[in-house]
Amino acid sequence: MGLWAATSIGVGAMVGAGIFSIFGTAARISGNAVYISFIIAGAVALLSTYSYAKMGVRYPSAGGPVEFLLKGFGDGILSGGLNLLLWVGYVFGLALYAKGFSYYAVTFLPAGSAPVWDNVFATAIILVFTTINFVGAKAVGKSELFIVSIKVGILLLFAITGLFYMNPANLSVSAWPTSKNIFFGAGMVFLAYQGFGLITNAAEDMKDPEKNLPRALYLSVGLVIIIYVLVSLAVMGNLSIPEIESAQDYALAAAAKPFLGDIGFKIMALAALFSTSSAINATLYGGANVSYLLAREGELPEFFERKLWNRGTEGLFITSGLVILCANFLKLEGIGMLASASSLIVYVAVNASHLRLLKETGAKSYLIWASLLSSFIFFVVLTYYEFVNSKFTLGLLALTVVSCFVAEWVYRRYSGRVIKERTG
């Protein structure tokens, strides 16, 4: 795949996560300053983008961060447990996108339709993109570029039009929440940027990765920051906070209604379907690659290494099955927190690994330290927010992290297998 196809994978995963899946939750926390939260989170993401770009060029691999952790920490329980956590994070993220898709999909059904349709739509969209991903990397790139082009076009049209109709009073600085809430919101919406790392998973399928990989990373994050700020201003300028909270699951569609009417509502709902679809498409591609890399290189049990239809796609089906379970049995806000926290832990670990490899990558140490510390601070902010608001979700996160490392320790103890490096 070329530069724009690779860039579209990152844009697709990020925009689907942030604008359509968690915007309502973010607005409830950050109020009319939610666009500031997106800017802060974007700045932290850009620091991690630098680290991923340097590592991705030096160690191109379908495993992306898996390979980065292995290079820095070597083969052991630490790298193995983090690799499993990365995969679990992909599963949570996919479940979140599937939930977002289902919430917008049900707006096309008659009022009062059975709640079961949420689960039906969430399951169906995962099955559709499992089929697309099974076709191969070329199909992923082509479908992603098509979907992202439509989605970004609709979002920009919505944002630019909405700016002309917004009520400036809705964006008054005097109505901003406390700085603490703005940072809480930034910690939550950081999830909206986690998709950029998926570009490194496509390194082996990319044309001229030394040049196109860094470009795709920086370009995707830069474009998404602009999109998030414009859309946030349009939404906050056209809806009050109570209106956003009442339409939390489909906030962008509701924001289009005041100036575009029912047609605008439906157009934005369709854009939401495109956005969450592309997030699923991109993340399923990366998550399946990670899953298979772990299996093929000595992480998952032998059972998962069987060649399905003579191809290495069993990781795709394992990942899809787990996503369907999470989407059907967990709530959206809890899934979002678990996905965001898992990714932040991995970002901290990747940067710590990178500090051991500075001579090989040629990266500037102060930028890697800045990336590590900012990701760690965001993780602390997010866990503190959940400690105050949902101890159950925080406990589930702790259980998830501990389970990954315990599973790694048990499997290594009884199998004797090791994770093998792939690049030189």
Secondary structure by P-SEA (a helix, b strand, c coil): ccaaaaaaaaaaaaaaccccccaaaaaaacccaaaaaaaaaaaaaaaaaaaaaaaaaacccccaaaaaaaaaccccaaaaaaaaaaaaaaaaaaaaaaaaaaaaaacccccccccaaaaaaaaaaaaaaaaaaaacaaaaaaaaaaaaaaaaaaaaaaaaaaaaccccccccccccccaaaaaaaaaaaccccccccccccccccccccccaaaaaaaaaaaaaaaaaaaaaaaaaacccaaaaaaacccaaaaaacccccaaaaaaaaaaaaaaaaaaaaaaaaaaaaaaaaaaaaccccccccccccccccaaaaaaaaaaaaaaacccaaaaaaaaaaaaaaaaaaaaaaaaaccccccccaaaaaaaaaaaaaaaaaaaaaaaaccaaaaaaaaaaaaaaaaaaaaaaacccbbbbbccc
